[in-house]
Amino acid sequence: MRIDDQTMALRVAKEFKDGDVVNLGIGVPTLASNFVPGDREVIFHSENGALGYGSICTAGEGDPNLVNAGGQPVEARPGMSILEHAESFCIVRGGWLDYTVLGGLQVSEKGDLSNWLIPAKKVGTIGGAMDLALGAKNVIVVMPHNTKDGGYKIVKKCTYPLTGRRCVNLVITDIAVIEVTEKGMVLREVAPGWTAEEVQALSEPKLMIAPDLHEIELA
């Protein structure tokens, strides 16, 4: 069984350390703010101008004017700041983000990212993704491992318009955690019940298997 969106977001949140400044993109990435332990302070940034917000509010609660990148009301936390758009992008372009978490359409074995346009559909806007992909110290992509019709999203070379070249550090999917290195992609973790051979069969590039390959840690 593939892990669901909430579980992928939980795995993403395990990457964050105390004091990290983290931008979360639209979709599954925004869910990661719900899974940071209470004893760890992570400063979440949204390019629409919120810095230091907390979890996504439950339906009917929260301030509708305080939202994350996906437009979901989020918890106001002590010390948080509201920024104008220009200041917010100064944080992105100034290299102040420890992580950005983005969705993806394709990630290549070299760490190239395509995440904004499927040419055949001719629908998509890049927004701030290009700035985020190149401005953050670490880029995590979280996405289903394959397309809805079973096609590759982990590819040798991106065929969709690029968001950024050689920018992705880590890919978290519904069946695996894959690190992008100078030598290629390393399979670090598999979802419960999955084998390295099964993940390889659903990935276009040849994956290197980490010596300590293990199941995705969810605790």
C-alpha positions in Angstrom: 0.0 0.0 0.0 1.2 3.5 -0.8 1.4 6.0 2.1 -1.2 8.8 2.0 -0.7 12.6 1.8 -0.7 13.1 5.6 1.9 10.4 6.1 4.1 11.9 3.4 3.8 15.3 5.1 4.7 13.7 8.5 7.9 12.2 6.9 8.7 15.6 5.4 8.5 17.3 8.8 11.1 14.8 10.2 13.7 16.6 8.2 13.3 19.9 10.0 15.5 20.9 12.9 15.0 23.3 15.7 15.3 26.8 14.4 15.0 26.1 10.7 13.3 28.6 8.5 11.0 26.6 6.1 8.8 27.5 3.2 6.0 25.1 2.3 4.5 25.1 -1.2 0.9 24.5 -2.2 -0.7 21.0 -1.7 0.9 18.2 0.4 3.9 20.4 1.4 1.6 22.8 3.4 0.4 19.8 5.5 4.0 19.5 7.0 3.3 22.3 9.4 0.9 20.0 11.3 3.6 17.5 12.2 6.3 19.4 14.0 6.7 18.2 17.6 5.8 20.8 20.3 9.3 20.8 21.6 10.8 21.9 18.3 10.6 25.4 16.9 10.4 25.6 13.1 9.8 29.0 11.6 7.4 28.6 8.7 7.5 31.1 5.9 4.9 31.8 3.1 5.8 34.0 0.2 2.5 35.8 0.6 4.0 37.4 3.7 3.6 35.3 6.8 6.7 34.3 8.8 6.4 32.2 11.9 3.0 30.7 11.6 1.9 27.4 13.0 -0.4 24.5 12.1 -3.3 24.6 9.7 -6.5 25.6 11.5 -9.5 23.2 11.6 -12.5 24.1 9.5 -14.3 27.2 10.7 -11.5 28.4 12.9 -8.6 30.8 12.4 -8.3 34.2 10.7 -9.2 34.0 7.0 -6.7 36.7 6.4 -3.8 34.7 7.8 -3.2 31.9 5.3 -0.4 29.7 4.0 0.6 29.4 0.4 -2.5 27.2 -0.3 -4.9 29.7 1.2 -5.6 27.6 4.3 -6.0 29.6 7.6 -3.1 28.9 9.8 -2.4 29.3 13.5 -0.9 32.6 14.7 2.1 32.0 16.9 3.9 34.3 19.4 6.6 36.3 17.6 5.2 35.8 14.1 5.6 38.6 11.5 3.5 39.9 8.6 5.7 41.1 5.7 4.9 42.8 2.4 5.5 40.8 -0.7 8.9 42.4 -1.6 10.3 41.7 1.9 9.0 38.2 1.8 10.8 37.5 -1.5 14.0 39.1 0.0 13.9 36.2 2.5 13.7 33.7 -0.5 16.3 35.4 -2.7 18.6 36.3 0.1 19.2 32.7 1.0 17.5 32.8 4.4 15.4 29.7 3.9 16.9 26.4 5.3 14.3 24.4 3.4 11.7 24.8 0.8 9.2 21.9 0.2 7.6 21.8 -3.2 5.3 19.5 -5.2 6.7 18.0 -8.4 5.7 16.8 -11.8 9.1 15.3 -12.7 12.5 15.1 -10.9 15.5 14.0 -12.9 18.4 11.9 -11.7 20.5 15.1 -11.6 18.1 16.9 -9.4 16.4 19.0 -12.1 12.8 19.9 -11.2 9.7 20.4 -13.3 6.6 21.4 -11.2 4.5 23.9 -12.9 3.3 22.9 -16.4 2.2 19.8 -18.2 2.6 21.0 -21.8 -0.2 18.8 -23.2 -2.7 20.4 -20.8 -1.3 24.0 -21.4 -2.4 24.9 -17.8 0.0 26.1 -15.1 1.7 29.0 -13.5 5.1 29.0 -12.0 4.4 31.5 -9.2 7.4 31.8 -6.9 8.6 28.2 -7.4 11.7 29.2 -9.5 12.9 31.6 -6.8 12.2 29.0 -4.1 14.0 26.2 -5.9 17.1 28.2 -6.4 17.0 30.4 -3.2 16.6 27.8 -0.5 19.6 25.9 1.0 17.8 22.6 0.7 14.9 21.6 -1.6 12.6 18.7 -0.8 10.1 17.6 -3.4 7.1 15.6 -2.2 4.8 13.9 -4.7 3.3 10.7 -5.8 6.0 8.4 -7.2 4.1 7.9 -10.5 1.6 9.6 -12.7 -2.1 8.6 -12.5 -1.6 6.3 -15.5 1.6 4.7 -14.0 4.2 6.8 -15.9 7.5 7.9 -14.4 7.9 11.0 -12.4 11.4 10.0 -11.2 13.0 10.4 -14.6 16.5 10.4 -16.3 15.7 13.7 -17.9 12.8 16.1 -17.4 10.7 16.5 -20.5 8.4 19.2 -19.0 9.5 22.9 -18.7 12.0 23.2 -15.9 11.5 25.1 -12.6 15.2 24.7 -11.7 18.4 22.8 -12.6 20.2 20.6 -10.1 18.2 22.1 -7.3 16.6 19.0 -5.6 18.2 17.4 -2.6 15.6 15.0 -1.4 12.5 13.4 -2.9 9.7 12.0 -0.7 7.1 9.9 -2.5 4.2 7.6 -1.5 6.6 4.6 -1.7 10.1 5.9 -1.1 12.6 8.5 0.1 15.4 9.2 -2.4 18.4 11.4 -2.0 19.9 13.2 -5.0 23.7 13.1 -4.9 26.5 14.1 -7.3 26.8 10.4 -8.3 23.0 9.9 -8.8 19.9 9.0 -6.9 20.2 7.0 -3.7 17.2 5.0 -2.4 17.3 5.6 1.4 13.9 4.5 2.6 10.9 2.4 1.3 7.3 2.5 2.4 6.2 -0.4 4.7 5.7 -3.5 2.5 7.7 -2.3 -0.4 11.0 -3.6 -1.7 13.9 -1.8 -3.4 13.2 -3.8 -6.6 9.6 -2.7 -6.7 10.6 1.0 -6.3 13.2 0.6 -9.0 10.7 -0.9 -11.4 8.6 2.3 -11.0 11.6 4.7 -11.5 13.3 5.4 -14.8 16.9 6.1 -13.7 19.0 3.4 -12.0 18.8 3.9 -8.3 21.7 3.2 -5.9 20.7 1.4 -2.8 21.8 2.8 0.5 23.7 0.3 2.7 21.3 1.1 5.5 18.1 1.0 3.4 15.1 0.8 5.8 11.4 1.4 6.0 10.2 5.0 6.2 10.3 6.0 9.9 6.9 7.3 10.9 7.2 7.4 14.7 
